Amino acid sequence: MEKGHDHVAVIMVPFPAQGHLNQLLQLSCLITSYDISVHYIGSAIHNRQAKLRAHGLNPHDIAKIDFHDFPTPSFASPPPNPNSRDKFPIQLLPSYEATLSLRQPVTTYLRAMSAKANRVIVIHDSMMSYVVQDVSLIPNAESYAFNSISAFCLASFSCENTSKYFPKELPSFEGCTPDEIKDFVALQMEQLKCRGGDIYNTCRLIEAPYLDILAREEEVNSTNRKSWVIGPILPTKFSSNGQLNCLEWLDKQEAKSVIYITFGTTTSLSDEQIEQLALGLEQSKQNFLWVLRDADKGNVFDGEVRRAKLPEGFEDRVKGVGIVVRDWAPQLEILAHPSTGGFMSHCGWNSCIESITMGVPIAAWPMHSDQPRNTMLVTDILKIGLVVREWTQREELVKASTIENVVKRLMASEEGNEIRKRAEELGATIQQATEEGGVSRLELDSFIAHITRDNDK
């Protein structure tokens, strides 16, 4: 039987933001390991971005995936505003809205695929539900929503009486997402009702109570959709992407001595905040690896990128103690490196699940979206991190003295050692969950068995 032709074909429909593109690419590699055809579809710009930034993934696994470029209308690609009070990447909204035009060509493509395969499985980011809504009109096609955020966040969004389930008052939604994005999200949520099931990039060993809440919501609404909790969907062996300078620097440092700093692909810090962060790191006298990049534009290949200024003489003064990386960095390899002992992060779910899996404690500095609630999960519930800046103080400049204090607490105190020990123990447990016989691996096997079932089952 020809793979992916006579039996089952999996179609991945990612959302065009880096953290989302990356997770569905990781899942694509996992599914191809079961000898199933996977087709990854999107605009040429975002498919190229996904492949270029595929850190840690084996190129041979990526080569098994069929990438399909679909045309989208041209869209504005303004630079991020580092001085905005709200840190949500509103500059990406035109690229998000351009995806709405994909509904018709994707439906046409799915119909063509349905003639070639016994079953077409559409795995779509929950934020691409509008585009795949016509799956229900294709008799041998079925769709599954991939949830790229934590179960804790999803459960907190769906529960009206959160005090019943959560240990303390949840961070406010205020400042998380601007009004401009809410119409786009509402459009996706309306069509999300059409999905046949859910896939979660998390692990029951860390989020069981919140997964149970989501399951109860399904029962209350009488939908009873199937769900699979398969995370973390990370490669078990890393393939270097060739950017090795920072890894060579890490090789020369003592075990657990380096704090890694990056705020993902959707955060731009003001010059004033960058200066305070630089001074705080310098004053802490702790080893650091700082990835200093501007937030993405809608088209990451379009034009110049701001090169943020550092205090004069900073890099010379910290030579031998810390380095600043301006290019794309292999985050998984950095977090997995034995010299890395802490991670100052915006707490996007990609970064959280990677850090948790690698047993690295987090200095949490949330910026927008789900990040304030992920911070609560990491610091208050899992107790594997410290808060850099409370969400209620999000519009205030974080001073160098605050940053110095948090870095020292995490990297050079008994409190930090205890947090690191908990993080390492949790990481070892989570890694076992994805090995053969582990709870997450069993759920992935169950999903594969479900989508490859005989037609009469």
N, C-alpha and C positions, 0 to 999 in steps of 0.2 A: 504494500500500500504506500503510495507516495505521500510523504510527510506534508501535512497542511493542505492537501488537495482533496483527498477522498473522505477525510474524517473531520478534523477540527482545525480551524484557523482562528488565532487570537489577534484582535485588532486593538492596539493601544491608542487612546486618544488623550494626550497630556494637555495640561493647562500651560500656557506659554510664560511661565515664571520659573526661574532657575531651580528653586527648591522642589517644584512640582515636576518639571521635566526630568530631573535627576532621579526622583523616586520611581517613576514609571519606566525609566531606562534600566534601573536596577532590577525591577520586577520582570522586565522583558528578558534580561539575561537569566534570571532564575527559571523562567518558564521554558526557555529554549533548552535548558539542561534536561528537561523531560522529553526532548525530541519532538517538540511541538512548534509549528510555524508561528512566528510572531511578526506582525506588521505594525510599525510605529509611524503614526501619521500626524502631519501638522504642516505649518508653513515652512518653506525652504530655510528661512532665517532661523526659526527656532529648532528645527531638526539639526541644522549645522551647529547651533549653540550647544545642544544636548551632547552631540558627539565630541565637540571640541573640549568640553569640560567634564568628560566622563572619567573623573578621578577614581583610581583604585580598581576600575573594572578591567577585565581581561579583553584585549582587543579582538581575540579570537571569538569570544562570546558576543561582542558587539557585531562582529562580521556576520554572525548567523541571523541577525535581525534585518528584515526588509524595511527600509525607510522609504516613505512615500511623501513627496513634497506636493502640497496643495497651494494653489494661488490664493492670496488674500488681498483685499484692497490695500493700497498704500496707506500708511498711517503716520501721524506725527510721532517723532521720537525726540522729545525735548530732554535736556539734561535734568538731573535731579536738582532740587533746591536744598542745599545743605543748611540754609538758615531758616527753613520752615519750622514753625512751632510743632506741627504734626509731622511725624516721621513716616507716615504711610507713603509708599512710593507712587504718588498720584501720577507721576510722569509715565507710568506703565499702562494707565487706563486706555489710551488709544489702541495699544497693541492687544489688550484684552477684548475690546469692542470689535476689533477686526476679525476675531475668531468667529463671531456670530454668522459671518458670511459662509462659513464652512458647512453649515447644515445641509444644503443641497448637494454639493459635491461629495460629502461624506456619505450621504444616503445613497447616491448613485454608486459609489465605490462599494458600499456594503451589499447592495443588491447584486453587483457583479461577483463579489466574493461568495455570496450565498449560492450562486450557481455552480461553484467549484468545490465547495466543502459541504459535508453533511451538516455541520453545525458551525456557525460564526459566533464567536465569543467576543463581545465588545467590553473592554475594561477601560473605563473613562474616569478621568479626574472628576470629582463631584462638581467642580466649577466648569465643566464642559457638558453638563446635562442637556442644555438647550441644543447643542450641536447634534447629539445622538438620539434625540427624542423619537425619531422615526424607526428605531430598531424594532419597536413593538409591531410595526407593519410588515416585518419580514418574518415569514413563518419559521425559518430555521435559524433565527438569530436571537440572542439574549444578551442583556447588558448587566454589568456589575460596576457599582460605584467604588472607586478607590478613594479612601479617606486619607488625605496627606497630613492631617493634624491629629493631635492626641485625642484619645477617648475621653480624657478628663475635660478637654475643651468642648468637645461635642456634647457630652453629657451636661455640662454647665449651661450650654446654649439651649438645650431642650427642656430643662427642668425649670418650671415656674417657681416652685418652692425649693430653692437650692439649700436652704438651711438644714433641710432634712438629710442631705447627703454629703455636705461639704463641711470641713472642720472649722472654717472661719469665713468671714465675709469675703466674697469673691471680688477681685479687682473690677473696677467700673469698666463698662464698655466705652465710656467717654474717652475720646482721643484715640481709640483703636482703629477705627475706619472712618473716612470722611463720607459725607452725604453723597458725593459723586459716584461712589462705588456701590452704594446700596441698591440702586435699581438693577445693576448688573447681577449682583448676588441674588436678588429676589427672582430674577428671571431664571437663574439656574435652579433655585430651590423649588420653584413650581414644577419644573420638568424632572427633578430628581425623584419624584413620586413614581416614575415609570421604571425605575431600576428593578432588576430581579434579585439583587443581593448586595452585600457590602463586603469590602476587603479593607482591613485595617493594618496600617504599618506601625503596629505596636505589639506588645507582648502581654499575655494574661498575667505573667508573674509581676508586672509592675502596675497594670491598670485594670485588674479584674473587677473591682467595685464599680468602675465607671462603664465598663463593657456590660456589666449586669444591668445598670441603669438603662443603657441603650436597648438592651434586649427586652426589658420590661416595657419600654416605650413602644416597641414593635408589637408586643402582645396587646397592649392597651388599644392601639390603633388597628388591631386585627389584621395586620399585614403579614406578620410572621415570616419575613424574608430571611433567607439563609445568610449567615455571616461567617467570615473566616478571619482569624487574627493571626497574621503570618509573620509579623516583624520580630526583629529588625531585618529588613530585606537588604542587607549589606553583603558584599563579597566576603567570602571566608579567607581568600588569599588576595593580596593587593598586587596590582600591576602598576608599576611606576609610570607616570606620564612624562618622564624626562626632565621635570623641573626639580632638580636635586640639590640646589645650593642650600636651601633651608634644611633639608634632611642631613646634608653633610655637616652643617653647623650643629644640628641636634646631636649627631653622633659624638661630638666632642664634649657634650655637657653631662653632668652627673645625673643619675637616675632621679626622676620625679622632681627635677629642680627648675623646670621651665614652665612659665605660664604662657599659654597661647591666646592671643587676642585677635578676634575678628568679629564683625557684626553682620556677616552675611552679604547677600547681593542686593539688598533693598534698603540699606541704611547709608545715608551720607551725614557725617558729622560736620559741624561748623568749624571754621579755623580756630575759634576760641576754645571749643571743646577738645579739639585735637591737641592744642597746646597744653591744656590741663591734664589730659590723659598722658601725654608724653612726660610731663613733669612728675606726675604721680608715679609712673613706672620707674623713672630715673631715681626718685627719692626712695622708692621701696627697696632698691638695691637687690632686687630679685631678677633672676634670668628671665628673659621674655622673648617671644617670637610674635611680632605684631604684623598682621596683614592689613595694610592701609590702602584700601581701594575705595573709589567712589561707587555709589549704587549704580546698578544697571540702568541703561536706557531701554526703551521698548525694542530697539534694534541695537544689539550690543556691538555690531560691526559698523555702526554709523558715526563717523566723525571723531572728533577729539574727546578725550576724557580728562576731567579735572585732575590735576596732580596736587594733592593737598600739601600745604606747607607744614613743616616741622619747626620747632624752635631752633634758632641759629646755633649751630655747633652740637646739636643733640646727638646725632649719630656718631660723631667723633667721641663725645663724652661717654657714651654707653658701649663703645666698642669692646668686645670681649664679654659683655654682660647680656646684651640684647641685639636683635637685628630687626630691621623693618623690611618687609616684603611688599613690593608694589604690584606684583603680577599675580596671576591666578596661582593659588597654592594647593597642594594635594592634602586636603583637610583630613581625610581618613588616615593617611599615613602619618600625619603629624600627631593626631590624637592617639594612634596606636604605638607611637614611638616610646620607648622606655624612659626617655628623658622628660617627656611631657607629664607634668604633675597637676596642671590646672588649666581651665579654659574660661576666659572672659568672653561672654557670648550674649547676643541679643535674645537667645532662647527661641529661635525658630525651631519647628519640630524636627527638621532634618538634623540640625546641630545638636539638639537635645538627645535624640535617639542614638546618634553616632557617639556622643560623649558618654552616655550611659553605658552603651555596649562596650566601649573601650575602657570603662572604669575610671574616667577622669572627672573630678568634681568641677562644678561650674560656679563662676562668679557671674550672677545673672543681672543683665542690664537690658530689660525689655524696651522695645521701641514702638511696636504697633501690633495690630491684628490679634493673633492668638498668643502672642509672646508674654503679656502680663500673666495670663492664666497658666502657661507653661512654667513660668517662673515660680508660681505658687506650688505647682506639682513637684518641681525639682527641690525647692528649698523647704517648704512646710510639710510636705507629705513624704517624699522619698528621703528628705534630709541629706541630700548629697550636694548641697551648694549654699552659697551666701548671696544676699541681695546687694548689688552695688548701689542702685537707686530705686526707691519705692515708686510705684506707679503714680501715686498721688503727687509726687514731686517731679513729674515728667517734663515740665516746662522750665525747670531750674537747671542752671549750669552745674555739672558735677565737678566739684573742685579737686585739685590735685591731692589735697590732704585726705579726702574721702577715698580716692582711688588707691593711694599709698596704703591706707589702713586696711582696705579690703584685700589687697594683694598680699600684704604681710599676714593677715589672718588666715588666708587660704594656703599660702605657701610656706609660712615660717612660724607656725604656732601649734600648740597641742590641739586646739580646736580644729585647725586645718588638717592635722594628721588624722584625727578621728573621722572627719568628713571624708577624707581621701580613702581611709580604710573601708568605710561603708560603700563608697562608690566602687572600689575595686571588687568587693565581695558581690555587689549587685551586678557588676559587669560580667564577672565570671559565670554567674547564674544565668544571665540573659544569653550569653554566648552558647551555653549548653542547650538552651531552648531551641536553637536553630540547627543543632546537630541531629543526626539520625536518631529517631526516637524521642526527641525533645518536643515540648508542647507546641511550639510554633511550627516546627518541621512537620509534625503530624497534621496540623491544620492546612499547611500548604499542600501536603499529599492529598488531603481530603478534597481541597478545591480542584486539584488536577483530576482526581477521580470523578468529581462531579461534572466537569466540563467535557470529559472524554467518555462519559457514560454511554451505554447503548441507547438508541433512540426509544426503545420500549420501556426504559426505566424512568 
